[in-house]
């Protein structure tokens, strides 16, 4: 069965290269496949894979901290141990301090509202980075030739 991102003749899957950061690997895979005759892959594929990985990593960070706290461990010490071990990840190191500080600001709800407002202001058909156009008084760079 063909996936929703591919069209054209069936091709053998590419040989697996050595492990490297996911974002770079996904983008390189997209470019490699996109250069094959008759095959196109959506540019969203790499982003979707990264977001999936990040989402799972955030859940794992929460589960690790919940397990440690339920077991009676000092959350600050658990954070120090994990961030200085093979269990560390960017998401753990970036998000767990919010747990330790009790800072549960609803960023996703706020971000959603800003995206809706930017869309209503006429930027809905543009790339999601156009959300910056919602903020007034910023001199944005022009398109590079």
Rosetta blueprint (number, residue, H / E / L):
1 X L
2 X L
3 X L
4 X L
5 X L
6 X L
7 X L
8 X L
9 X L
10 X L
11 X L
12 X L
13 X L
14 X L
15 X L
16 X L
17 X L
18 X L
19 X L
20 X L
21 X L
22 X H
23 X H
24 X H
25 X H
26 X H
27 X H
28 X H
29 X H
30 X H
31 X H
32 X H
33 X H
34 X H
35 X L
36 X L
37 X L
38 X L
39 X L
40 X L
41 X L
42 X L
43 X L
44 X H
45 X H
46 X H
47 X H
48 X H
49 X H
50 X H
51 X H
52 X H
53 X H
54 X H
55 X H
56 X H
57 X H
58 X H
59 X H
60 X H
61 X H
62 X H
63 X H
64 X H
65 X H
66 X H
67 X H
68 X H
69 X H
70 X H
71 X L
72 X L
73 X L
74 X L
75 X H
76 X H
77 X H
78 X H
79 X H
80 X H
81 X H
82 X H
83 X H
84 X L
85 X L
86 X L
87 X L
88 X L
89 X L
90 X H
91 X H
92 X H
93 X H
94 X H
95 X H
96 X H
97 X H
98 X H
99 X H
100 X H
101 X H
102 X L
103 X L
104 X L
105 X L
106 X L
107 X H
108 X H
109 X H
110 X H
111 X H
112 X H
113 X H
114 X H
115 X H
116 X H
117 X H
118 X H
119 X H
120 X H
121 X H
122 X H
123 X H
124 X L
125 X L
126 X L
127 X L
128 X H
129 X H
130 X H
131 X H
132 X H
133 X H
134 X H
135 X L
136 X L
137 X L
138 X L
139 X L
140 X L
141 X L
142 X L
143 X L
144 X L
145 X L
